Amino acid sequence: MKKLIKVEQTGCAPCIAVGNYLKDELDVPHTVVNVGDRPDVAAFYELASVPTTLLIEVEDPEELKGKELARSIKFNPAELDELAAALAE
């Protein structure tokens, strides 16, 4: 199954913007992962900055580490739209 995860950091303004866009504009289900709480997830995907939104393939809906299908870095509405469309496919 495909899953959208947003990796963020507490107090990050672009992270808030991405979250609001995913929720309010796209109304797309996503899981929020805080790098302070789960640095292992950031390391697994070799993330260099937040926010990073990932489209992944997992077997279990609770999994956070799966096959990366696509990513969007920072607040980029066009890329987020593409991720949301791919999630729906």
N, C-alpha and C positions, 0 to 999 in steps of 0.2 A: 504494500500500500504506500501511497505517496503521503508525505507529511511536510508541512511548512514550519520551520523553527526560526525564531528571531533571537539572535544572540546579542545581549545588551549589557550595559553597565549602569549601576545606580547613578542618577544625577546627570545622565547624558541627554542633552537636548535633542540631537538627531535621533536618538533611540526612541524618545517619546514621540517624535514626529512620525517615525516609521510605524510605531504601534497604533497611533491614532489613524493613520492612513489605512492600515490593514483592517482595523476594526470599523471605522466610521465610513470610509469611502468604498472599500472593497467588500466588507462584511465577510471576510475569509477566515476560516478556523486556522489558528496557529498556536504554537507552543512557545512560551517565552523562557529563555535560559539566561540567567545572570552569570557572567563570567567570574564574578567573585565567589559565587556558590558552586559553580561547576567549571573550574578551569580545565578539567579533563576534556570537556566537550570542545572548548576553544582549541586546545592542543590537537585533538583528533582531526579537526578540520583545518588545522594550521592557519587560524585566523590572525590577521595582523591588526585589525581595527574593528571597532563596533560603531554603529550597529552593522551586523551582517545577517542577512536573511537567507536561509538555505532551503531549497527544495530537496528532500531526501526520499529515498526508498527504504522502507523498513518492513519487517515481517510482523512485529508486535507494535501496536499503536503507542505503547508506553516508551519505546526505545527512542533514544536521542542520537545514537550513533548508527548511521546507515550509509548507504551508497549515495553520494552527492550527485544530484542531477543538474542543479543550477544554483547560482548565488547572486545576490545583490549586495553591494557594499554602500554604506551610508544611506542617505535618503534620496532615492532615485525612483520617482513614481512610475516612469516607463518600465523599468526593470521589475518593479513590484507588480505591475499589471501583468507582465509576462509570466511571472512566477505563479500568480493567482490563476491565470488561464491554464497553465500547465498542470496545476494542482487539480483543476476541474476535469481534465481530460481522462 
